[in-house]
Every structure is written in C-alpha cells, then in structure tokens.
C-alpha cells in the first residue's frame, strides 16, 4: 500500500497512528504541489481528484481519500489491535470527539491558516482575535467530552486520539508561536491534562514528533521561497 501525505498536516497523522499501532507497512509518498512547493498538483489529482491529503492506495491500485474514511477502512480490514472501543457508547464518544475536531476545531483555525500564508503586514488584529476566540470556543467542546484517564476515550488508544492530538500541536503550540496569542489550553484544565498525558503514549509521541518536524520543514521551505522571490 501507499500513503500520499504530508507530515505537517494533522489529517494524515491520524492515519499514521492507526498504521503504526497495527503494524501495517506502507510506502509514504509526499505528493507534488503541497506546502510551499512550486510544483502543481496535476499528477496528484490523477490519484485523488479532490486534491487533498491523505490518500491511501491499495496494492490493487484502488485509491481511498479522506482521513476518517481511511481510518474506518483500516479498522475493518485490520481489526487487531482495535482502535475502536467495543462498548457502543464509548465508540460513539470516540466518533463525537473526532467530529468536533473536524467540524469545529479545524474550521475555527482556517482563518489563521489563511493569514499565516500572507505577509504579516496584511494581518488584522481583529481577525486574529476573532479566530482565536472561535478556536477557544471549539476547544471548549472537546473539554466537555474529553476522557479523564489519559486518553480521549477510556484507558487506551483510539481513533479519537489520532484526530485530537495533532490538532492540539497546532492549537496549543503553532498558533500561539506564530500569532502571539495565549495558549488556549490554559483555560481548559481537562483538555490540558489530556494533552500532557497523551504525549507520553509512544505511538502518539511518534506522530507528534513527525508533525512538529513537518511544520518546521514547511515553514523553512516557505521562507526560502519568499527569499528567492525578493
């Protein structure tokens, strides 16, 4: 199998968490046209016409986009070890937390992603403040439902951890460092406790390290490209 992905995006990270936990070997491919690359996505669009990462390509050539769908496929195709709780309520909690990440946390960060790609002279303090407020509001939803035993749900690793942990790298580390905003986890004790605990899980620690390194590489590539354009 092949996984088309980038290391700075949190969405492939949730797929890699399942791959690592289940011991599934795949070929990792960085598709053209992502990050600060000057390449186009033309070739990648032949693999995934949606044009986003990740995409899982099976050995027979079938391609599956969208991180949540890929994770569900991997659970069905490789059921052991399970990263879905056996209890129906716990499984629903897992899906709820992942959905909050996808529909509320990510959408709250979009304006900040957009600003980060523009020159600082175009940053409007009111826009940054409003986006930070929306992000705090979305993270408060996670605060309400997050587990209290070291993992998002119950006492073991689930798909929800793959959805949440990479997003917290952006929310708690990248955004404050780039925009000078306070760490939103200061006001969310349950989520802050989860964030501290989940980083001690070796599989989560691995994907977080990859995510952090991916962000550094992407930012350096962007700076190098900007310097050449001057």
C-alpha positions as CSV (number, residue, x, y, z in Angstrom):
1,X,0.0,0.0,0.0
2,X,0.9,3.6,-0.5
3,X,0.0,6.6,1.6
4,X,0.1,10.0,-0.1
5,X,0.5,12.5,2.7
6,X,2.4,15.4,4.2
7,X,3.9,15.5,7.7
8,X,2.8,19.0,8.6
9,X,-0.9,18.2,8.1
10,X,-2.9,16.7,11.1
11,X,-5.1,14.6,8.9
12,X,-2.5,12.1,7.6
13,X,-1.3,12.0,11.2
14,X,-4.5,10.3,12.4
15,X,-4.0,7.7,9.6
16,X,-0.4,7.1,10.5
17,X,-1.4,6.5,14.1
18,X,-3.5,3.5,13.0
19,X,-0.8,2.2,10.7
20,X,1.8,2.4,13.5
21,X,-0.5,0.9,16.1
22,X,-1.5,-2.0,13.8
23,X,2.0,-2.6,12.4
24,X,0.9,-2.0,8.8
25,X,3.7,-1.3,6.4
26,X,3.0,1.3,3.7
27,X,5.1,3.4,1.3
28,X,5.0,7.1,2.3
29,X,4.8,9.5,-0.6
30,X,4.8,13.3,-0.5
31,X,2.6,14.4,-3.4
32,X,3.6,17.3,-5.6
33,X,2.1,20.7,-5.1
34,X,1.8,20.8,-1.3
35,X,3.3,23.1,1.2
36,X,5.4,25.8,-0.3
37,X,6.3,23.7,-3.3
38,X,6.3,25.4,-6.7
39,X,5.0,22.2,-8.3
40,X,1.4,21.7,-9.4
41,X,-1.0,19.1,-8.1
42,X,-1.7,17.9,-11.7
43,X,-0.2,14.4,-11.2
44,X,-1.7,14.0,-7.7
45,X,-5.1,14.9,-9.0
46,X,-4.9,11.8,-11.1
47,X,-4.7,9.8,-7.8
48,X,-7.2,11.8,-5.8
49,X,-9.3,14.4,-7.8
50,X,-10.3,16.0,-4.5
51,X,-6.7,17.2,-4.3
52,X,-6.3,16.8,-0.5
53,X,-4.2,14.6,1.7
54,X,-4.2,11.8,2.7
55,X,-4.9,9.2,0.1
56,X,-4.4,5.5,0.7
57,X,-3.7,3.5,-2.4
58,X,-4.2,-0.3,-2.1
59,X,-2.0,-2.8,-3.7
60,X,-4.5,-3.3,-6.5
61,X,-4.5,0.4,-7.3
62,X,-7.8,1.4,-5.7
63,X,-7.4,4.9,-4.1
64,X,-9.3,6.0,-0.9
65,X,-9.2,9.6,0.2
66,X,-10.4,11.4,3.4
67,X,-8.7,10.5,6.7
68,X,-11.7,9.4,8.6
69,X,-12.8,7.1,5.9
70,X,-9.3,5.7,5.6
71,X,-9.2,5.0,9.3
72,X,-12.6,3.2,9.2
73,X,-11.3,1.1,6.3
74,X,-8.1,0.2,8.2
75,X,-10.2,-0.8,11.3
76,X,-12.4,-3.1,9.1
77,X,-9.5,-4.6,7.1
78,X,-7.1,-4.9,10.0
79,X,-9.3,-5.3,13.1
80,X,-6.4,-6.2,15.6
81,X,-5.4,-4.4,17.6
82,X,-8.7,-2.5,17.7
83,X,-8.6,1.3,17.9
84,X,-12.4,1.5,18.2
85,X,-13.9,0.8,21.7
86,X,-16.0,-2.3,21.9
87,X,-18.7,-0.6,24.0
88,X,-21.2,1.2,21.8
89,X,-21.4,4.3,24.0
90,X,-17.6,4.6,24.1
91,X,-17.4,4.1,20.4
92,X,-19.9,6.9,19.9
93,X,-17.8,9.2,22.2
94,X,-14.8,8.4,20.0
95,X,-16.7,9.5,16.9
96,X,-18.1,12.5,18.6
97,X,-14.6,13.8,19.6
98,X,-13.3,13.2,16.1
99,X,-16.2,15.0,14.6
100,X,-15.8,18.0,16.9
101,X,-12.2,18.2,15.7
102,X,-13.1,18.1,12.0
103,X,-16.2,20.4,12.1
104,X,-15.4,22.9,14.8
105,X,-11.7,23.0,15.8
106,X,-10.4,22.8,12.2
107,X,-12.9,25.3,10.9
108,X,-12.0,27.8,13.7
109,X,-8.3,27.6,12.6
110,X,-8.9,28.1,8.9
111,X,-8.7,32.0,9.1
112,X,-5.4,31.6,10.9
113,X,-4.1,29.2,8.3
114,X,-5.0,31.7,5.7
115,X,-3.3,34.6,7.5
116,X,-0.2,32.6,8.0
117,X,0.2,32.2,4.3
118,X,0.1,36.0,3.8
119,X,2.6,38.8,4.6
120,X,2.4,40.0,8.2
121,X,1.5,43.5,7.0
122,X,-1.8,42.1,5.9
123,X,-2.6,40.6,9.3
124,X,-5.5,42.4,11.0
125,X,-5.5,42.1,14.8
126,X,-9.3,42.0,14.9
127,X,-9.3,39.0,12.6
128,X,-6.7,37.2,14.7
129,X,-8.6,37.9,17.9
130,X,-11.9,36.7,16.5
131,X,-10.3,33.5,15.1
132,X,-8.6,32.8,18.4
133,X,-11.9,33.3,20.2
134,X,-13.6,30.8,17.9
135,X,-10.8,28.3,18.4
136,X,-11.2,28.6,22.2
137,X,-14.9,28.0,21.8
138,X,-14.3,24.9,19.7
139,X,-11.7,23.5,22.1
140,X,-14.2,24.0,25.0
141,X,-16.4,21.5,23.2
142,X,-13.6,19.0,23.5
143,X,-13.1,20.0,27.1
144,X,-16.7,18.9,27.8
145,X,-16.3,15.4,26.3
146,X,-12.6,14.5,26.6
147,X,-11.7,11.5,28.8
148,X,-10.0,11.8,32.1
149,X,-8.0,8.6,32.2
150,X,-5.1,9.7,30.0
151,X,-6.8,9.0,26.6
152,X,-9.6,10.6,24.7
153,X,-11.9,7.7,25.5
154,X,-11.3,5.1,28.2
155,X,-7.9,3.8,29.1
156,X,-6.4,3.0,25.7
157,X,-5.5,4.5,22.3
158,X,-8.4,5.1,19.9
159,X,-9.0,6.8,16.6
160,X,-10.1,9.9,18.6
161,X,-6.5,10.4,19.9
162,X,-5.3,10.4,16.3
163,X,-7.8,13.1,15.5
164,X,-7.2,15.3,18.5
165,X,-3.5,15.2,19.4
166,X,-2.2,16.5,16.0
167,X,-4.7,19.4,16.1
168,X,-3.5,20.3,19.6
169,X,0.0,20.8,18.2
170,X,-1.4,23.5,16.0
171,X,-3.8,25.0,18.6
172,X,-1.5,24.9,21.6
173,X,1.9,25.4,20.0
174,X,1.9,26.6,16.4
175,X,-0.8,29.3,16.6
176,X,0.5,30.9,19.9
177,X,4.1,30.9,18.5
178,X,3.1,32.5,15.1
179,X,0.4,34.9,16.2
180,X,1.4,35.7,19.8
181,X,-1.9,34.6,21.2
182,X,-2.2,32.8,24.6
183,X,-2.2,29.1,24.8
184,X,-6.0,28.3,24.8
185,X,-5.4,25.2,27.0
186,X,-4.6,27.4,30.0
187,X,-8.4,27.9,30.4
188,X,-9.3,24.2,29.8
189,X,-8.0,22.1,32.6
190,X,-9.4,18.7,31.4
191,X,-8.1,19.2,27.9
192,X,-4.7,20.4,29.2
193,X,-4.4,17.3,31.4
194,X,-5.3,15.1,28.4
195,X,-2.7,16.9,26.3
196,X,0.0,16.3,28.9
197,X,-0.9,12.7,29.4
198,X,-1.4,11.7,25.7
199,X,2.1,12.8,24.8
200,X,3.5,10.0,26.9
201,X,2.0,7.4,24.7
202,X,4.8,6.2,22.4
203,X,2.7,6.0,19.3
204,X,1.2,9.4,19.8
205,X,4.6,10.8,20.7
206,X,5.9,9.5,17.4
207,X,3.2,11.1,15.2
208,X,3.5,14.4,17.2
209,X,7.3,14.5,16.6
210,X,6.7,13.9,12.9
211,X,4.1,16.7,12.8
212,X,6.3,19.2,14.6
213,X,9.2,18.4,12.3
214,X,6.9,18.6,9.3
215,X,5.8,22.1,10.4
216,X,9.4,23.2,10.7
217,X,10.3,21.9,7.3
218,X,7.2,23.5,5.7
219,X,8.0,26.9,7.3
220,X,11.6,26.8,6.2
221,X,10.6,25.9,2.7
222,X,8.2,28.9,2.6
223,X,10.9,31.2,3.9
224,X,13.4,30.0,1.3
225,X,10.8,30.5,-1.4
226,X,10.0,34.0,-0.2
227,X,13.7,34.9,-0.1
228,X,14.1,33.9,-3.7
229,X,11.1,36.0,-4.8
230,X,12.7,39.2,-3.3
